[in-house]
């Protein structure tokens, strides 16, 4: 069921196959619709995938895997949890998740911003990469699980741990294979949790400015106290080398 007004459309996605739902959205965009409200979403995959028009989309329900994959411009707000691989190879735009997200969030992100209020699963931020004119941003409000930032090649990955009862991020093998970008971890992190390819550092003034900038938006989106976030120590992780496995392939 769909209802359209001037430049806006409400779609009841309950029971609609993901292919049909995405076809409806793409057809509406071609006809000039720029604002969508999707109700009753229940696991439909690929919502927003490949869209390169600056549309706005509010999703009520739980979208399926590969939300906004290869997306280039839209702004998507999820008013619930999200499944795996949100922002997969995303190029530009913004995703805001008022809940938790699954594994491999931000996989191979090339640009744009992703803000997740709650926890995430495994291998989040894997293969994130940047270019001279853009860098992706992924902010996780809760905790992340193992292989956070694995093989990361660029961009900014921030994990706040706001849901942690111990003040510690549980992830192991953080930054394994990392060779670009930067990871910021709020709260305690032990040396044994880190991959061999990264080094922990204290923040400098530029780091503090960057965190203030992006976390101001996070606090506004999710109505949390920015001062409370910034009052806890952060650790910065940088790669030790841009070719962590170079010796394996050298003769």
C-alpha positions, 0 to 999 in steps of 0.5 A: 500500500502506498500514499503519495503527496507532493514529492513525498510517499508513505509505503506500508511494506508489511508483507511486500517482497524486497524486490517489489518494495525496491522497485516501488521506491526506484519508480517513485524516485524517477517520478520526482518523489524525494521523501519516503516513509516506510512503515512495517519494514520486516527484513526487506533487503537492499533498501536504498542500495545504489540510489544516487539521488539526495532523497530522505527516507524514514524507516519504521521496522527492521530493514534487512541486510545491505541497507544503503549498499553502494548508496551515493547521496540519500539520508536514511533514518532507521527508527529501530534496529538494523541487520548486517552490512549497512552502508556496504561500499557506501559512497556518500550520504548519511545513515542514522540507526536508532537501535543496534546493527549487525555484523560488517556495518560499514564494510568497504565504506568509501564516504558518507557518515553512519551513526549507530545508537546502540551495539554492533556485531563482528567485523564492523568497519572492515576494509573502510577506505578513503580518497584524497577528497573524502573519508567515511565516518562510522560512529558506534554508540554502544560496543563492538565485537571482534575484528573491529576495523579489520584491514581498515585502509582509511576513514574514521571509526569511533566506538563509544561503549555507552552500553558497556557496564564495565567501561570496557569495549569487549572486542578482540583483534581490534585493527587486525591488518589495519593499514590506513585511517584512524580508530577512536575507542572510548573507555578502557582497552587492553593491549591484548585486545589489539591487532599487531598492526596498530599502536595505541596513542593519546589524543592530540588537539586535532583529535579532540577537535575532530571528536567534538565535531562528529560527536556533537552530531551524535549527541544531537541525533540520539539526545545524549549528553555530549559532556558525559561522552567527552569526559571519558578517556579516548584511545587513538589507534593508528596503523604501524605500516601501510603494508602490514603483510608486505613481507609475505609477498616479497621475494 
